[in-house]
Amino acid sequence: MRLSNRFKELRGRLRELRLHLLPANFSPTGDYTDRQQDRARGYRLLVHAEIESYLEDVSRETVTQAIRDWKTSNKPSNIIVSFLAAYHSSWSVTEEIKNEELIQIAKSRKNAKDSVVEVIDLAQRQFTKKLKDNHGIKDKNFKTLILPTGIDIGSLDQTWLTNIDSFGTKRGEVAHKAKRTQGTINPKDEFESVQALLNGLEDLDKKIMQLRSENA
């Protein structure tokens, strides 16, 4: 099944980070110098940034293309339906959305619409802002980015979803906590964790590309 160019770019970049930041040969005993561990922490931070950027980009590209196709053909698609459903729910994937945020979104919506195009254009502007304001790949972030693309979250490996949420948490620990509170980090474990995440992202990318081809 076809992969997006954006995923191929991500895969290549993660190879570069492995070469630049992790030991060429992993220790069979798990012993690493402080420098090697710090580089592994840097690896975690940069991999997280690359994955976050990929998810934002593929979501934006998928929704934008679906809107463009709809405006050309006037044929509804699963992506458009999912995108508008996310808009209708005020982009909320949990019950944690703040009242102030709901009020601001509601104020931006007019009581009457001259056309469906106006609704979709408004939804697209709000979604673009959501992407710009995104910070992370944890469960809430992930669903906000992916649900509008038409992907059924239930079709994704649930262990993988747990792992990507956990990776987002671990990134936060490195970014916001002092070294003395983090404990040690094993470069080999870090690499294997990232490879497992990449495999799941490849599966996600194939599903998205399949959806896009079906709705083209």
Phi and psi restraints in degrees (value plus and minus 20) as a CYANA .aco file:
   2 ARG   PHI     -89.0   -49.0
   2 ARG   PSI     122.5   162.5
   3 LEU   PHI    -127.9   -87.9
   3 LEU   PSI     130.7   170.7
   4 SER   PHI     -93.9   -53.9
   4 SER   PSI     133.1   173.1
   5 ASN   PHI     -81.6   -41.6
   5 ASN   PSI     -52.3   -12.3
   6 ARG   PHI     -86.0   -46.0
   6 ARG   PSI     -57.1   -17.1
   7 PHE   PHI     -88.4   -48.4
   7 PHE   PSI     -61.2   -21.2
   8 LYS   PHI     -80.2   -40.2
   8 LYS   PSI     -57.9   -17.9
   9 GLU   PHI     -83.4   -43.4
   9 GLU   PSI     -64.3   -24.3
  10 LEU   PHI     -79.9   -39.9
  10 LEU   PSI     -68.1   -28.1
  11 ARG   PHI     -78.7   -38.7
  11 ARG   PSI     -63.0   -23.0
  12 GLY   PHI     -85.2   -45.2
  12 GLY   PSI     -60.7   -20.7
  13 ARG   PHI     -85.5   -45.5
  13 ARG   PSI     -58.9   -18.9
  14 LEU   PHI     -86.8   -46.8
  14 LEU   PSI     -52.1   -12.1
  15 ARG   PHI     -83.1   -43.1
  15 ARG   PSI     -63.1   -23.1
  16 GLU   PHI     -80.3   -40.3
  16 GLU   PSI     -64.8   -24.8
  17 LEU   PHI     -84.3   -44.3
  17 LEU   PSI     -56.1   -16.1
  18 ARG   PHI     -82.9   -42.9
  18 ARG   PSI     -63.9   -23.9
  19 LEU   PHI     -88.4   -48.4
  19 LEU   PSI     -57.5   -17.5
  20 HIS   PHI     -99.7   -59.7
  20 HIS   PSI     -49.7    -9.7
  21 LEU   PHI    -139.8   -99.8
  21 LEU   PSI     -40.3    -0.3
  22 LEU   PHI    -126.7   -86.7
  22 LEU   PSI     134.2   174.2
  23 PRO   PHI     -79.1   -39.1
  23 PRO   PSI     124.0   164.0
  24 ALA   PHI     -81.0   -41.0
  24 ALA   PSI     -57.4   -17.4
  25 ASN   PHI    -145.1  -105.1
  25 ASN   PSI     105.9   145.9
  26 PHE   PHI     -97.4   -57.4
  26 PHE   PSI     127.6   167.6
  27 SER   PHI     -93.1   -53.1
  27 SER   PSI     108.7   148.7
  28 PRO   PHI     -88.2   -48.2
  28 PRO   PSI     -38.7     1.3
  29 THR   PHI    -122.0   -82.0
  29 THR   PSI     -25.8    14.2
  30 GLY   PHI      59.9    99.9
  30 GLY   PSI      -3.9    36.1
  31 ASP   PHI    -113.6   -73.6
  31 ASP   PSI     105.4   145.4
  32 TYR   PHI    -157.4  -117.4
  32 TYR   PSI     128.9   168.9
  33 THR   PHI     -91.9   -51.9
  33 THR   PSI     145.7   185.7
  34 ASP   PHI     -80.7   -40.7
  34 ASP   PSI     -58.8   -18.8
  35 ARG   PHI     -82.6   -42.6
  35 ARG   PSI     -63.8   -23.8
  36 GLN   PHI     -83.8   -43.8
  36 GLN   PSI     -58.1   -18.1
  37 GLN   PHI     -89.7   -49.7
  37 GLN   PSI     -58.3   -18.3
  38 ASP   PHI     -85.0   -45.0
  38 ASP   PSI     -58.0   -18.0
  39 ARG   PHI     -86.1   -46.1
  39 ARG   PSI     -55.2   -15.2
  40 ALA   PHI     -86.0   -46.0
  40 ALA   PSI     -56.1   -16.1
  41 ARG   PHI     -85.3   -45.3
  41 ARG   PSI     -61.6   -21.6
  42 GLY   PHI     -82.9   -42.9
  42 GLY   PSI     -57.2   -17.2
  43 TYR   PHI     -79.7   -39.7
  43 TYR   PSI     -65.4   -25.4
  44 ARG   PHI     -80.7   -40.7
  44 ARG   PSI     -65.3   -25.3
  45 LEU   PHI     -82.8   -42.8
  45 LEU   PSI     -65.4   -25.4
  46 LEU   PHI     -92.8   -52.8
  46 LEU   PSI     -56.4   -16.4
  47 VAL   PHI     -83.0   -43.0
  47 VAL   PSI     -63.4   -23.4
  48 HIS   PHI     -77.8   -37.8
  48 HIS   PSI     -64.6   -24.6
  49 ALA   PHI     -82.2   -42.2
  49 ALA   PSI     -59.8   -19.8
  50 GLU   PHI     -87.8   -47.8
  50 GLU   PSI     -61.6   -21.6
  51 ILE   PHI     -86.3   -46.3
  51 ILE   PSI     -63.4   -23.4
  52 GLU   PHI     -79.7   -39.7
  52 GLU   PSI     -65.0   -25.0
  53 SER   PHI     -83.9   -43.9
  53 SER   PSI     -60.6   -20.6
  54 TYR   PHI     -80.5   -40.5
  54 TYR   PSI     -68.8   -28.8
  55 LEU   PHI     -81.3   -41.3
  55 LEU   PSI     -61.4   -21.4
  56 GLU   PHI     -83.9   -43.9
  56 GLU   PSI     -64.5   -24.5
  57 ASP   PHI     -87.0   -47.0
  57 ASP   PSI     -64.9   -24.9
  58 VAL   PHI     -89.3   -49.3
  58 VAL   PSI     -53.3   -13.3
  59 SER   PHI     -86.9   -46.9
  59 SER   PSI     -67.7   -27.7
  60 ARG   PHI     -79.8   -39.8
  60 ARG   PSI     -66.8   -26.8
  61 GLU   PHI     -83.0   -43.0
  61 GLU   PSI     -61.2   -21.2
  62 THR   PHI     -86.0   -46.0
  62 THR   PSI     -67.9   -27.9
  63 VAL   PHI     -86.9   -46.9
  63 VAL   PSI     -63.7   -23.7
  64 THR   PHI     -81.2   -41.2
  64 THR   PSI     -63.3   -23.3
  65 GLN   PHI     -85.7   -45.7
  65 GLN   PSI     -59.3   -19.3
  66 ALA   PHI     -84.3   -44.3
  66 ALA   PSI     -60.4   -20.4
  67 ILE   PHI     -86.3   -46.3
  67 ILE   PSI     -62.5   -22.5
  68 ARG   PHI     -81.5   -41.5
  68 ARG   PSI     -64.5   -24.5
  69 ASP   PHI     -83.6   -43.6
  69 ASP   PSI     -60.9   -20.9
  70 TRP   PHI     -84.0   -44.0
  70 TRP   PSI     -61.9   -21.9
  71 LYS   PHI     -85.9   -45.9
  71 LYS   PSI     -45.1    -5.1
  72 THR   PHI    -103.2   -63.2
  72 THR   PSI     -62.7   -22.7
  73 SER   PHI    -123.8   -83.8
  73 SER   PSI     -40.4    -0.4
  74 ASN   PHI      43.4    83.4
  74 ASN   PSI      -1.6    38.4
  75 LYS   PHI    -118.2   -78.2
  75 LYS   PSI     105.8   145.8
  76 PRO   PHI     -89.2   -49.2
  76 PRO   PSI     134.6   174.6
  77 SER   PHI    -155.8  -115.8
  77 SER   PSI     145.3   185.3
  78 ASN   PHI     -79.6   -39.6
  78 ASN   PSI     -55.4   -15.4
  79 ILE   PHI     -87.0   -47.0
  79 ILE   PSI     -66.0   -26.0
  80 ILE   PHI     -81.4   -41.4
  80 ILE   PSI     -64.2   -24.2
  81 VAL   PHI     -81.1   -41.1
  81 VAL   PSI     -64.8   -24.8
  82 SER   PHI     -85.6   -45.6
  82 SER   PSI     -60.4   -20.4
  83 PHE   PHI     -81.8   -41.8
  83 PHE   PSI     -65.6   -25.6
  84 LEU   PHI     -91.1   -51.1
  84 LEU   PSI     -50.7   -10.7
  85 ALA   PHI     -85.7   -45.7
  85 ALA   PSI     -60.4   -20.4
  86 ALA   PHI     -84.8   -44.8
  86 ALA   PSI     -60.6   -20.6
  87 TYR   PHI     -82.7   -42.7
  87 TYR   PSI     -64.9   -24.9
  88 HIS   PHI     -81.9   -41.9
  88 HIS   PSI     -52.1   -12.1
  89 SER   PHI    -107.2   -67.2
  89 SER   PSI      -9.5    30.5
  90 SER   PHI      42.1    82.1
  90 SER   PSI      11.3    51.3
  91 TRP   PHI      43.3    83.3
  91 TRP   PSI      -3.4    36.6
  92 SER   PHI    -105.6   -65.6
  92 SER   PSI     105.3   145.3
  93 VAL   PHI    -127.2   -87.2
  93 VAL   PSI     -24.8    15.2
  94 THR   PHI    -159.5  -119.5
  94 THR   PSI    -194.6  -154.6
  95 GLU   PHI    -112.1   -72.1
  95 GLU   PSI      -9.7    30.3
  96 GLU   PHI    -109.4   -69.4
  96 GLU   PSI     -22.0    18.0
  97 ILE   PHI     -81.3   -41.3
  97 ILE   PSI     115.6   155.6
  98 LYS   PHI     -95.7   -55.7
  98 LYS   PSI     127.9   167.9
  99 ASN   PHI     -79.0   -39.0
  99 ASN   PSI     -59.4   -19.4
 100 GLU   PHI     -82.6   -42.6
 100 GLU   PSI     -58.3   -18.3
 101 GLU   PHI     -86.3   -46.3
 101 GLU   PSI     -61.7   -21.7
 102 LEU   PHI     -81.5   -41.5
 102 LEU   PSI     -60.1   -20.1
 103 ILE   PHI     -83.5   -43.5
 103 ILE   PSI     -64.0   -24.0
 104 GLN   PHI     -84.6   -44.6
 104 GLN   PSI     -60.8   -20.8
 105 ILE   PHI     -85.4   -45.4
 105 ILE   PSI     -62.6   -22.6
 106 ALA   PHI     -82.4   -42.4
 106 ALA   PSI     -59.5   -19.5
 107 LYS   PHI     -83.8   -43.8
 107 LYS   PSI     -48.8    -8.8
 108 SER   PHI     -98.1   -58.1
 108 SER   PSI     -31.2     8.8
 109 ARG   PHI    -117.7   -77.7
 109 ARG   PSI     106.1   146.1
 110 LYS   PHI     -99.9   -59.9
 110 LYS   PSI     134.9   174.9
 111 ASN   PHI     -88.7   -48.7
 111 ASN   PSI     -52.0   -12.0
 112 ALA   PHI    -146.6  -106.6
 112 ALA   PSI     123.6   163.6
 113 LYS   PHI    -136.7   -96.7
 113 LYS   PSI     115.2   155.2
 114 ASP   PHI     -94.5   -54.5
 114 ASP   PSI     -46.0    -6.0
 115 SER   PHI    -182.9  -142.9
 115 SER   PSI     143.2   183.2
 116 VAL   PHI     -84.1   -44.1
 116 VAL   PSI     -52.5   -12.5
 117 VAL   PHI     -77.9   -37.9
 117 VAL   PSI     -60.4   -20.4
 118 GLU   PHI     -83.2   -43.2
 118 GLU   PSI     -60.3   -20.3
 119 VAL   PHI     -82.3   -42.3
 119 VAL   PSI     -67.2   -27.2
 120 ILE   PHI     -86.4   -46.4
 120 ILE   PSI     -59.0   -19.0
 121 ASP   PHI     -83.8   -43.8
 121 ASP   PSI     -60.2   -20.2
 122 LEU   PHI     -85.6   -45.6
 122 LEU   PSI     -63.9   -23.9
 123 ALA   PHI     -81.3   -41.3
 123 ALA   PSI     -60.0   -20.0
 124 GLN   PHI     -85.4   -45.4
 124 GLN   PSI     -59.4   -19.4
 125 ARG   PHI     -84.4   -44.4
 125 ARG   PSI     -61.2   -21.2
 126 GLN   PHI     -86.2   -46.2
 126 GLN   PSI     -60.1   -20.1
 127 PHE   PHI     -86.6   -46.6
 127 PHE   PSI     -59.1   -19.1
 128 THR   PHI     -79.5   -39.5
 128 THR   PSI     -60.2   -20.2
 129 LYS   PHI     -87.8   -47.8
 129 LYS   PSI     -58.3   -18.3
 130 LYS   PHI     -78.9   -38.9
 130 LYS   PSI     -63.1   -23.1
 131 LEU   PHI     -83.8   -43.8
 131 LEU   PSI     -63.3   -23.3
 132 LYS   PHI     -83.4   -43.4
 132 LYS   PSI     -55.6   -15.6
 133 ASP   PHI    -108.5   -68.5
 133 ASP   PSI     -21.4    18.6
 134 ASN   PHI     -88.9   -48.9
 134 ASN   PSI     119.7   159.7
 135 HIS   PHI    -161.9  -121.9
 135 HIS   PSI      64.9   104.9
 136 GLY   PHI     115.0   155.0
 136 GLY   PSI     155.8   195.8
 137 ILE   PHI    -149.8  -109.8
 137 ILE   PSI      -5.3    34.7
 138 LYS   PHI     -86.9   -46.9
 138 LYS   PSI     153.8   193.8
 139 ASP   PHI     -69.7   -29.7
 139 ASP   PSI     -69.1   -29.1
 140 LYS   PHI     -84.0   -44.0
 140 LYS   PSI     -63.6   -23.6
 141 ASN   PHI     -82.4   -42.4
 141 ASN   PSI     -66.4   -26.4
 142 PHE   PHI     -79.0   -39.0
 142 PHE   PSI     -67.4   -27.4
 143 LYS   PHI     -86.4   -46.4
 143 LYS   PSI     -58.5   -18.5
 144 THR   PHI     -80.7   -40.7
 144 THR   PSI     -57.1   -17.1
 145 LEU   PHI     -98.3   -58.3
 145 LEU   PSI     -57.5   -17.5
 146 ILE   PHI    -116.4   -76.4
 146 ILE   PSI     -54.5   -14.5
 147 LEU   PHI     -76.8   -36.8
 147 LEU   PSI     -59.1   -19.1
 148 PRO   PHI     -86.0   -46.0
 148 PRO   PSI     -32.7     7.3
 149 THR   PHI    -102.8   -62.8
 149 THR   PSI     -28.0    12.0
 150 GLY   PHI      75.3   115.3
 150 GLY   PSI     -20.5    19.5
 151 ILE   PHI     -91.7   -51.7
 151 ILE   PSI     112.9   152.9
 152 ASP   PHI    -102.9   -62.9
 152 ASP   PSI      90.3   130.3
 153 ILE   PHI     -77.1   -37.1
 153 ILE   PSI     -52.5   -12.5
 154 GLY   PHI     -86.1   -46.1
 154 GLY   PSI     -37.8     2.2
 155 SER   PHI    -103.4   -63.4
 155 SER   PSI     -28.3    11.7
 156 LEU   PHI    -110.5   -70.5
 156 LEU   PSI     132.7   172.7
 157 ASP   PHI     -81.7   -41.7
 157 ASP   PSI     102.1   142.1
 158 GLN   PHI     -89.1   -49.1
 158 GLN   PSI     -51.9   -11.9
 159 THR   PHI     -86.1   -46.1
 159 THR   PSI     -60.1   -20.1
 160 TRP   PHI     -83.5   -43.5
 160 TRP   PSI     -61.5   -21.5
 161 LEU   PHI     -80.9   -40.9
 161 LEU   PSI     -60.1   -20.1
 162 THR   PHI     -84.3   -44.3
 162 THR   PSI     -60.4   -20.4
 163 ASN   PHI     -88.3   -48.3
 163 ASN   PSI     -58.2   -18.2
 164 ILE   PHI     -91.2   -51.2
 164 ILE   PSI     -53.2   -13.2
 165 ASP   PHI     -84.8   -44.8
 165 ASP   PSI     -62.9   -22.9
 166 SER   PHI     -84.6   -44.6
 166 SER   PSI     -58.4   -18.4
 167 PHE   PHI     -83.2   -43.2
 167 PHE   PSI     -58.4   -18.4
 168 GLY   PHI     -82.2   -42.2
 168 GLY   PSI     -59.0   -19.0
 169 THR   PHI     -86.4   -46.4
 169 THR   PSI     -64.6   -24.6
 170 LYS   PHI     -83.4   -43.4
 170 LYS   PSI     -56.9   -16.9
 171 ARG   PHI     -79.7   -39.7
 171 ARG   PSI     -62.9   -22.9
 172 GLY   PHI     -82.3   -42.3
 172 GLY   PSI     -55.4   -15.4
 173 GLU   PHI     -84.2   -44.2
 173 GLU   PSI     -61.6   -21.6
 174 VAL   PHI     -89.9   -49.9
 174 VAL   PSI     -60.2   -20.2
 175 ALA   PHI     -94.2   -54.2
 175 ALA   PSI     -49.7    -9.7
 176 HIS   PHI    -140.6  -100.6
 176 HIS   PSI     -20.1    19.9
 177 LYS   PHI    -140.5  -100.5
 177 LYS   PSI     129.9   169.9
 178 ALA   PHI     -89.0   -49.0
 178 ALA   PSI     135.0   175.0
 179 LYS   PHI     -75.9   -35.9
 179 LYS   PSI     -59.5   -19.5
 180 ARG   PHI     -84.7   -44.7
 180 ARG   PSI     -39.0     1.0
 181 THR   PHI    -117.7   -77.7
 181 THR   PSI     -23.8    16.2
 182 GLN   PHI    -113.4   -73.4
 182 GLN   PSI     -48.7    -8.7
 183 GLY   PHI      60.9   100.9
 183 GLY   PSI    -190.7  -150.7
 184 THR   PHI    -102.6   -62.6
 184 THR   PSI     143.3   183.3
 185 ILE   PHI    -153.6  -113.6
 185 ILE   PSI     116.8   156.8
 186 ASN   PHI    -123.4   -83.4
 186 ASN   PSI      93.2   133.2
 187 PRO   PHI     -76.5   -36.5
 187 PRO   PSI     -56.5   -16.5
 188 LYS   PHI     -86.2   -46.2
 188 LYS   PSI     -65.1   -25.1
 189 ASP   PHI     -81.8   -41.8
 189 ASP   PSI     -59.3   -19.3
 190 GLU   PHI     -83.4   -43.4
 190 GLU   PSI     -65.0   -25.0
 191 PHE   PHI     -82.3   -42.3
 191 PHE   PSI     -65.6   -25.6
 192 GLU   PHI     -85.4   -45.4
 192 GLU   PSI     -56.9   -16.9
 193 SER   PHI     -83.0   -43.0
 193 SER   PSI     -63.2   -23.2
 194 VAL   PHI     -86.4   -46.4
 194 VAL   PSI     -59.2   -19.2
 195 GLN   PHI     -81.7   -41.7
 195 GLN   PSI     -59.7   -19.7
 196 ALA   PHI     -85.5   -45.5
 196 ALA   PSI     -59.8   -19.8
 197 LEU   PHI     -84.2   -44.2
 197 LEU   PSI     -60.6   -20.6
 198 LEU   PHI     -83.8   -43.8
 198 LEU   PSI     -58.8   -18.8
 199 ASN   PHI     -81.4   -41.4
 199 ASN   PSI     -61.3   -21.3
 200 GLY   PHI     -88.2   -48.2
 200 GLY   PSI     -56.3   -16.3
 201 LEU   PHI     -87.3   -47.3
 201 LEU   PSI     -53.2   -13.2
 202 GLU   PHI     -84.5   -44.5
 202 GLU   PSI     -62.4   -22.4
 203 ASP   PHI     -82.8   -42.8
 203 ASP   PSI     -63.2   -23.2
 204 LEU   PHI     -81.5   -41.5
 204 LEU   PSI     -64.5   -24.5
 205 ASP   PHI     -81.7   -41.7
 205 ASP   PSI     -61.4   -21.4
 206 LYS   PHI     -82.8   -42.8
 206 LYS   PSI     -60.6   -20.6
 207 LYS   PHI     -84.2   -44.2
 207 LYS   PSI     -61.8   -21.8
 208 ILE   PHI     -85.3   -45.3
 208 ILE   PSI     -64.0   -24.0
 209 MET   PHI     -84.8   -44.8
 209 MET   PSI     -54.6   -14.6
 210 GLN   PHI     -84.9   -44.9
 210 GLN   PSI     -64.0   -24.0
 211 LEU   PHI     -80.3   -40.3
 211 LEU   PSI     -63.6   -23.6
 212 ARG   PHI     -84.8   -44.8
 212 ARG   PSI     -57.4   -17.4
 213 SER   PHI     -91.1   -51.1
 213 SER   PSI     -56.2   -16.2
 214 GLU   PHI     -87.6   -47.6
 214 GLU   PSI     -50.1   -10.1
 215 ASN   PHI    -122.5   -82.5
 215 ASN   PSI     -12.3    27.7
